[in-house]
Amino acid sequence: MTREEFVSELAFVFNVAEDSLALETELDSLKAWDSMGILSVITLMRQVGSAAKVDHLRDAKTIGDLVNLAGDKLSNA
């Protein structure tokens, strides 16, 4: 999965338009950044093969932080 596809999946998880998300988008500004949103992001992380911990997700502040947590599991293509 590419970084762009990952952000697209995050848009789906958070029920927002894909073009409304940027790496700088603050998670607290998203209505769906709640316990269910976190569970959905954990599922997405597992789909890409990332072993991000819940504590790391709680510390995430932006979409970019989530992308960074997925790390090298995402391709740049």
The 8 nearest C-alpha neighbors of each residue, nearest first, counted from 0:
[[1, 73, 4, 74, 5, 2, 47, 72],
 [0, 2, 74, 73, 4, 3, 75, 76],
 [1, 3, 5, 4, 73, 75, 6, 74],
 [2, 4, 6, 1, 5, 7, 0, 75],
 [5, 3, 7, 1, 2, 6, 0, 8],
 [4, 6, 2, 8, 7, 3, 1, 9],
 [7, 5, 9, 3, 8, 4, 10, 2],
 [8, 6, 4, 10, 5, 9, 17, 3],
 [7, 9, 11, 5, 10, 6, 4, 12],
 [10, 8, 6, 12, 11, 7, 13, 5],
 [11, 9, 7, 17, 13, 15, 8, 12],
 [10, 12, 14, 8, 9, 13, 15, 7],
 [13, 11, 9, 10, 14, 8, 39, 36],
 [12, 14, 31, 10, 11, 15, 9, 36],
 [15, 13, 11, 12, 10, 16, 31, 9],
 [16, 14, 10, 13, 17, 11, 19, 20],
 [17, 15, 19, 18, 10, 14, 20, 11],
 [16, 18, 10, 19, 7, 20, 15, 6],
 [17, 19, 16, 20, 21, 15, 10, 7],
 [18, 20, 16, 17, 21, 15, 10, 24],
 [21, 19, 18, 17, 24, 22, 10, 16],
 [22, 20, 24, 23, 19, 62, 18, 63],
 [21, 23, 63, 62, 24, 61, 20, 64],
 [22, 24, 21, 61, 25, 63, 62, 20],
 [25, 23, 21, 61, 22, 62, 20, 26],
 [24, 26, 61, 27, 28, 60, 23, 62],
 [25, 27, 61, 28, 29, 60, 32, 24],
 [26, 28, 29, 25, 32, 60, 30, 61],
 [27, 29, 26, 25, 30, 24, 32, 31],
 [30, 28, 31, 27, 26, 32, 13, 25],
 [29, 31, 32, 28, 33, 27, 13, 26],
 [30, 32, 13, 29, 36, 33, 14, 35],
 [33, 31, 36, 29, 30, 26, 27, 37],
 [32, 34, 36, 31, 35, 37, 30, 38],
 [33, 35, 37, 36, 38, 32, 31, 39],
 [36, 34, 38, 37, 33, 39, 31, 32],
 [37, 35, 32, 39, 33, 38, 34, 31],
 [36, 38, 40, 34, 39, 35, 33, 41],
 [39, 37, 41, 35, 36, 40, 34, 42],
 [38, 40, 36, 42, 37, 41, 35, 43],
 [39, 41, 43, 37, 42, 38, 44, 36],
 [42, 40, 44, 38, 43, 39, 37, 45],
 [43, 41, 39, 45, 40, 44, 46, 38],
 [42, 44, 40, 46, 45, 41, 39, 47],
 [45, 43, 41, 49, 47, 46, 42, 40],
 [44, 46, 48, 42, 47, 43, 49, 41],
 [47, 45, 43, 44, 48, 42, 49, 41],
 [46, 48, 44, 45, 49, 72, 43, 0],
 [49, 47, 45, 46, 44, 72, 50, 69],
 [50, 48, 44, 69, 45, 51, 47, 72],
 [49, 51, 52, 48, 45, 44, 69, 68],
 [52, 50, 49, 68, 55, 53, 44, 69],
 [51, 53, 55, 54, 50, 56, 41, 57],
 [52, 54, 56, 55, 57, 51, 41, 37],
 [55, 53, 57, 52, 56, 58, 51, 59],
 [54, 56, 58, 52, 53, 57, 59, 51],
 [57, 55, 53, 59, 58, 54, 52, 37],
 [56, 58, 54, 55, 59, 53, 60, 37],
 [57, 59, 55, 56, 54, 60, 53, 64],
 [60, 58, 56, 64, 57, 61, 55, 65],
 [59, 61, 26, 25, 58, 64, 62, 27],
 [62, 60, 25, 64, 26, 63, 24, 23],
 [61, 63, 22, 65, 64, 24, 23, 66],
 [64, 62, 22, 66, 61, 65, 67, 23],
 [63, 65, 67, 61, 59, 62, 66, 68],
 [66, 64, 68, 62, 67, 63, 69, 59],
 [65, 67, 63, 69, 64, 68, 62, 70],
 [66, 68, 70, 64, 65, 69, 63, 71],
 [69, 67, 65, 70, 66, 64, 51, 49],
 [68, 70, 66, 67, 49, 72, 44, 65],
 [71, 69, 67, 68, 72, 73, 66, 49],
 [70, 72, 73, 69, 74, 67, 49, 68],
 [71, 73, 70, 69, 47, 48, 49, 74],
 [74, 72, 1, 71, 0, 2, 70, 69],
 [73, 75, 1, 76, 0, 2, 72, 71],
 [74, 76, 1, 2, 73, 3, 0, 71],
 [75, 74, 1, 2, 3, 0, 73, 4]]
